[in-house]
Amino acid sequence: MSANMLTLYILIWPVLSAGVLALLVISLVRDMRKARKSGKDMV
């Protein structure tokens, strides 16, 4: 494995983690808005 491929492999994990975190935050915000509109609590 070349140094460039190893570097790319190591750097892709933070990008994937950030993507998953963004997806979770966006879903949470949508659920909060929907709960607020319907007058329900999140818990």
C-alpha positions in Angstrom: 0.0 0.0 0.0 1.4 3.4 -1.0 1.8 6.3 1.4 -0.9 8.2 -0.4 -3.4 5.4 -0.2 -2.7 4.9 3.5 -3.1 8.7 4.1 -6.5 8.7 2.2 -7.6 5.6 4.2 -6.8 7.3 7.5 -8.4 10.6 6.5 -11.7 9.2 5.2 -12.8 8.1 8.7 -13.3 11.6 10.1 -15.2 12.5 6.9 -17.5 9.5 7.3 -18.0 10.3 11.0 -18.8 13.9 10.3 -21.4 12.8 7.7 -23.1 10.4 10.2 -23.1 13.1 12.9 -24.7 15.6 10.5 -27.3 13.1 9.5 -28.2 12.5 13.1 -28.4 16.2 14.0 -30.5 16.9 10.9 -32.9 14.1 11.9 -33.1 15.4 15.5 -33.9 18.9 14.3 -36.6 17.7 12.0 -38.2 15.6 14.8 -38.0 18.6 17.2 -39.8 20.8 14.7 -42.4 18.2 14.0 -43.0 17.7 17.8 -43.3 21.4 18.3 -45.8 21.8 15.5 -48.0 19.0 16.9 -47.6 20.2 20.5 -46.0 17.0 21.8 -42.9 16.6 24.0 -39.8 14.9 22.6 -39.6 12.5 25.5 
